[in-house]
Amino acid sequence: MPDCSIKAASEDADSAYLNGIAFKPDTDDLRDAPALDIARRLIERKVKVKAHDPIALERARELTLDLGIVFCDTVLETVEDADAVVLVTEWPGYRDLPWDDICKHMHTTLVSCQASFDG
């Protein structure tokens, strides 16, 4: 588990980072992807949403032009000044990220982790 504070998502967040867009790892399939629903709800609340995904990024850019999501090529681009981080898709590469360093780039540390990050 990353050594940063973990809190529930807050309505006070001005910006949020979605880590993983595809509905499951190792695919670019966006059908019923929870990340897109989360993004829509955050955007409705006037939260600026940034997102990253190692495979589904290009497909997401094409399919969600109307949402206003800022898609980033690197994880560090997405977390810069973020108020919240939501780990949506359990990509193995996300588990090994330098979370202590990443948290230093954020305004407030609000992280929602998948069960696979507990070990």
Backbone as CSV, one residue per row, in Angstrom:
resi,resn,N_x,N_y,N_z,CA_x,CA_y,CA_z,C_x,C_y,C_z
1,MET,0.840,-1.175,0.000,0.000,0.000,0.000,0.887,1.241,0.000
2,PRO,0.563,2.241,-0.832,1.376,3.456,-0.863,1.368,4.157,0.481
3,ASP,2.487,4.800,0.810,2.602,5.494,2.080,2.077,6.917,1.922
4,CYS,0.807,7.032,1.622,0.170,8.339,1.562,-1.225,8.198,2.145
5,SER,-1.788,9.291,2.555,-3.108,9.252,3.179,-4.144,8.766,2.180
6,ILE,-5.037,7.920,2.655,-6.099,7.410,1.798,-7.422,7.871,2.398
7,LYS,-8.163,8.614,1.614,-9.427,9.159,2.074,-10.496,8.866,1.030
8,ALA,-11.717,8.998,1.423,-12.819,8.845,0.472,-12.813,10.018,-0.497
9,ALA,-13.354,9.808,-1.681,-13.439,10.895,-2.662,-14.236,12.041,-2.060
10,SER,-13.821,13.244,-2.378,-14.406,14.428,-1.772,-15.028,15.327,-2.816
11,GLU,-16.130,15.954,-2.463,-16.747,16.924,-3.358,-15.930,18.209,-3.417
12,ASP,-14.963,18.371,-2.516,-14.131,19.569,-2.504,-13.020,19.522,-3.540
13,ALA,-12.841,18.406,-4.218,-11.764,18.267,-5.192,-12.035,19.147,-6.407
14,ASP,-11.008,19.878,-6.843,-11.098,20.671,-8.069,-10.555,19.897,-9.258
15,SER,-9.675,18.934,-8.986,-9.089,18.141,-10.063,-8.912,16.702,-9.589
16,ALA,-9.098,15.787,-10.526,-8.978,14.372,-10.194,-8.231,13.650,-11.306
17,TYR,-7.518,12.630,-10.929,-6.730,11.824,-11.834,-7.288,10.409,-11.821
18,LEU,-7.663,9.902,-12.986,-8.143,8.534,-13.112,-7.027,7.673,-13.676
19,ASN,-6.643,6.703,-12.932,-5.548,5.805,-13.296,-6.170,4.541,-13.868
20,GLY,-6.177,4.432,-15.186,-6.796,3.307,-15.870,-8.155,3.685,-16.416
21,ILE,-8.349,3.497,-17.713,-9.604,3.848,-18.369,-10.347,2.599,-18.817
22,ALA,-9.621,1.613,-19.314,-10.238,0.370,-19.785,-10.948,-0.335,-18.640
23,PHE,-11.937,-1.155,-18.964,-12.702,-1.809,-17.908,-11.927,-2.920,-17.210
24,LYS,-10.833,-3.374,-17.819,-9.963,-4.359,-17.176,-8.566,-4.226,-17.772
25,PRO,-7.547,-4.745,-17.093,-6.176,-4.654,-17.601,-5.999,-5.426,-18.911
26,ASP,-4.965,-5.074,-19.635,-4.545,-5.764,-20.861,-5.555,-5.672,-21.987
27,THR,-6.305,-4.580,-22.044,-7.260,-4.383,-23.130,-7.473,-2.884,-23.340
28,ASP,-7.994,-2.551,-24.526,-8.412,-1.169,-24.758,-9.933,-1.077,-24.816
29,ASP,-10.610,-2.097,-24.318,-12.061,-2.171,-24.338,-12.651,-1.185,-23.331
30,LEU,-13.489,-0.300,-23.820,-14.090,0.729,-22.978,-15.572,0.481,-22.706
31,ARG,-16.097,-0.647,-23.185,-17.503,-0.955,-22.931,-17.734,-1.058,-21.426
32,ASP,-18.693,-0.313,-20.945,-19.048,-0.331,-19.521,-17.862,-0.041,-18.607
33,ALA,-16.914,0.741,-19.072,-15.739,1.075,-18.266,-16.135,2.005,-17.123
34,PRO,-15.894,1.590,-15.875,-16.243,2.446,-14.727,-15.569,3.816,-14.777
35,ALA,-14.380,3.886,-15.324,-13.655,5.165,-15.369,-14.440,6.231,-16.125
36,LEU,-15.139,5.843,-17.176,-15.903,6.828,-17.946,-17.096,7.339,-17.154
37,ASP,-17.749,6.464,-16.412,-18.851,6.906,-15.543,-18.340,7.820,-14.436
38,ILE,-17.211,7.451,-13.856,-16.613,8.283,-12.807,-16.265,9.652,-13.371
39,ALA,-15.651,9.671,-14.554,-15.281,10.938,-15.190,-16.505,11.811,-15.434
40,ARG,-17.562,11.224,-15.969,-18.791,12.000,-16.224,-19.329,12.627,-14.934
41,ARG,-19.366,11.852,-13.870,-19.906,12.366,-12.602,-19.028,13.481,-12.028
42,LEU,-17.730,13.304,-12.128,-16.831,14.349,-11.637,-16.958,15.623,-12.463
43,ILE,-17.028,15.470,-13.773,-17.146,16.632,-14.659,-18.465,17.361,-14.402
44,GLU,-19.536,16.619,-14.127,-20.817,17.251,-13.778,-20.676,18.112,-12.531
45,ARG,-19.768,17.742,-11.645,-19.519,18.506,-10.409,-18.423,19.555,-10.601
46,LYS,-18.075,19.813,-11.855,-17.086,20.845,-12.216,-15.661,20.483,-11.783
47,VAL,-15.365,19.193,-11.692,-14.021,18.729,-11.372,-13.265,18.510,-12.677
48,LYS,-12.066,19.047,-12.770,-11.222,18.833,-13.936,-10.657,17.413,-13.853
49,VAL,-10.849,16.631,-14.904,-10.450,15.230,-14.896,-9.299,14.992,-15.869
50,LYS,-8.247,14.367,-15.347,-7.129,13.894,-16.164,-7.134,12.375,-16.092
51,ALA,-6.681,11.727,-17.155,-6.693,10.267,-17.159,-5.483,9.708,-17.898
52,HIS,-5.097,8.521,-17.482,-3.997,7.789,-18.114,-4.379,6.319,-18.203
53,ASP,-3.920,5.666,-19.246,-4.090,4.224,-19.406,-2.991,3.754,-20.351
54,PRO,-2.306,2.657,-20.023,-1.194,2.226,-20.863,-1.592,1.703,-22.246
55,ILE,-2.838,1.269,-22.423,-3.255,0.736,-23.725,-4.455,1.480,-24.306
56,ALA,-5.424,1.854,-23.495,-6.695,2.385,-23.991,-6.691,3.890,-24.241
57,LEU,-5.563,4.539,-24.108,-5.505,5.993,-24.196,-6.008,6.528,-25.538
58,GLU,-5.500,6.007,-26.641,-5.901,6.512,-27.957,-7.378,6.265,-28.226
59,ARG,-7.852,5.096,-27.886,-9.264,4.781,-28.102,-10.152,5.689,-27.251
60,ALA,-9.739,5.937,-26.037,-10.510,6.818,-25.160,-10.541,8.238,-25.711
61,ARG,-9.436,8.704,-26.239,-9.399,10.046,-26.838,-10.429,10.156,-27.959
62,GLU,-10.524,9.131,-28.794,-11.446,9.136,-29.926,-12.904,9.082,-29.479
63,LEU,-13.202,8.307,-28.452,-14.586,8.045,-28.066,-15.172,9.039,-27.065
64,THR,-14.337,9.873,-26.467,-14.848,10.757,-25.405,-14.534,12.227,-25.655
65,LEU,-14.481,12.614,-26.894,-14.146,14.005,-27.217,-15.083,14.999,-26.543
66,ASP,-16.337,14.636,-26.347,-17.324,15.551,-25.795,-17.271,15.684,-24.274
67,LEU,-16.544,14.829,-23.608,-16.538,14.857,-22.136,-15.627,15.924,-21.543
68,GLY,-14.537,16.239,-22.203,-13.607,17.206,-21.653,-12.542,16.615,-20.753
69,ILE,-12.300,15.321,-20.875,-11.232,14.674,-20.114,-9.894,15.059,-20.741
70,VAL,-8.918,15.382,-19.909,-7.564,15.642,-20.385,-6.799,14.323,-20.297
71,PHE,-6.398,13.794,-21.441,-5.673,12.530,-21.464,-4.181,12.804,-21.472
72,CYS,-3.461,12.097,-20.623,-2.030,12.327,-20.448,-1.246,11.078,-20.828
73,ASP,-0.086,11.312,-21.406,0.761,10.211,-21.862,1.560,9.570,-20.740
74,THR,1.735,10.299,-19.642,2.483,9.747,-18.510,1.692,9.924,-17.221
75,VAL,1.979,9.080,-16.259,1.317,9.164,-14.965,1.644,10.485,-14.281
76,LEU,2.896,10.925,-14.336,3.262,12.170,-13.648,2.520,13.372,-14.203
77,GLU,2.209,13.380,-15.502,1.412,14.470,-16.071,0.042,14.535,-15.427
78,THR,-0.540,13.398,-15.150,-1.904,13.370,-14.637,-1.985,13.785,-13.177
79,VAL,-1.001,13.445,-12.370,-1.093,13.727,-10.940,-0.604,15.111,-10.555
80,GLU,0.045,15.799,-11.452,0.549,17.135,-11.145,-0.597,18.016,-10.655
81,ASP,-0.520,18.463,-9.423,-1.504,19.348,-8.799,-2.891,18.720,-8.636
82,ALA,-3.004,17.411,-8.681,-4.307,16.756,-8.522,-4.764,16.803,-7.072
83,ASP,-6.062,16.904,-6.885,-6.648,16.835,-5.552,-7.015,15.402,-5.189
84,ALA,-7.281,14.583,-6.189,-7.701,13.207,-5.935,-7.105,12.273,-6.971
85,VAL,-6.751,11.088,-6.545,-6.305,10.027,-7.443,-7.241,8.854,-7.257
86,VAL,-7.783,8.360,-8.347,-8.661,7.198,-8.296,-8.027,6.107,-9.149
87,LEU,-7.631,5.024,-8.504,-7.059,3.885,-9.216,-8.223,3.014,-9.666
88,VAL,-8.546,3.099,-10.954,-9.751,2.459,-11.462,-9.464,1.069,-12.029
89,THR,-8.459,0.958,-12.866,-8.137,-0.312,-13.510,-6.878,-0.891,-12.885
90,GLU,-6.897,-2.159,-12.587,-5.798,-2.819,-11.880,-4.644,-3.192,-12.809
91,TRP,-4.084,-2.210,-13.470,-2.922,-2.470,-14.307,-1.739,-2.831,-13.410
92,PRO,-1.030,-3.932,-13.698,0.116,-4.320,-12.857,1.177,-3.230,-12.750
93,GLY,1.398,-2.486,-13.811,2.408,-1.433,-13.788,2.109,-0.320,-12.806
94,TYR,0.841,-0.076,-12.515,0.483,0.968,-11.558,0.888,0.588,-10.143
95,ARG,0.859,-0.674,-9.841,1.218,-1.148,-8.502,2.656,-0.773,-8.149
96,ASP,3.542,-0.781,-9.134,4.964,-0.562,-8.897,5.398,0.893,-9.055
97,LEU,4.462,1.791,-9.216,4.822,3.201,-9.368,5.397,3.749,-8.065
98,PRO,6.236,4.774,-8.148,6.822,5.380,-6.943,5.806,6.287,-6.248
99,TRP,4.854,5.675,-5.531,3.742,6.425,-4.963,4.175,7.513,-3.991
100,ASP,5.235,7.285,-3.247,5.700,8.336,-2.332,6.081,9.592,-3.108
101,ASP,6.759,9.426,-4.232,7.147,10.565,-5.067,5.929,11.184,-5.749
102,ILE,5.037,10.344,-6.227,3.843,10.837,-6.909,3.012,11.699,-5.968
103,CYS,2.861,11.281,-4.749,2.052,12.040,-3.787,2.615,13.437,-3.537
104,LYS,3.899,13.608,-3.702,4.527,14.921,-3.517,4.075,15.922,-4.576
105,HIS,3.580,15.445,-5.726,3.141,16.320,-6.812,1.676,16.726,-6.676
106,MET,1.010,16.212,-5.671,-0.413,16.452,-5.522,-0.691,17.523,-4.474
107,HIS,-1.808,18.232,-4.646,-2.241,19.200,-3.628,-2.683,18.471,-2.366
108,THR,-3.584,17.550,-2.547,-4.163,16.784,-1.457,-4.118,15.329,-1.859
109,THR,-3.831,14.459,-0.937,-3.730,13.048,-1.271,-5.049,12.355,-0.967
110,LEU,-5.790,12.047,-2.005,-7.043,11.316,-1.904,-6.924,10.139,-2.868
111,VAL,-6.715,8.964,-2.358,-6.439,7.821,-3.212,-7.460,6.730,-2.959
112,SER,-8.028,6.221,-4.008,-8.924,5.082,-3.907,-8.214,3.907,-4.559
113,CYS,-7.795,2.941,-3.793,-7.000,1.836,-4.323,-7.844,0.591,-4.539
114,GLN,-7.472,-0.174,-5.552,-8.077,-1.475,-5.798,-7.551,-2.471,-4.777
115,ALA,-8.263,-3.555,-4.582,-7.869,-4.585,-3.608,-6.491,-5.140,-3.890
116,SER,-6.087,-5.186,-5.141,-4.797,-5.770,-5.493,-3.623,-4.947,-4.966
117,PHE,-3.857,-3.720,-4.545,-2.792,-2.882,-4.036,-2.557,-3.105,-2.542
118,ASP,-3.378,-3.926,-1.912,-3.247,-4.165,-0.483,-2.074,-5.045,-0.115
119,GLY,-1.570,-5.837,-1.035,-0.524,-6.787,-0.700,0.798,-6.235,-0.867
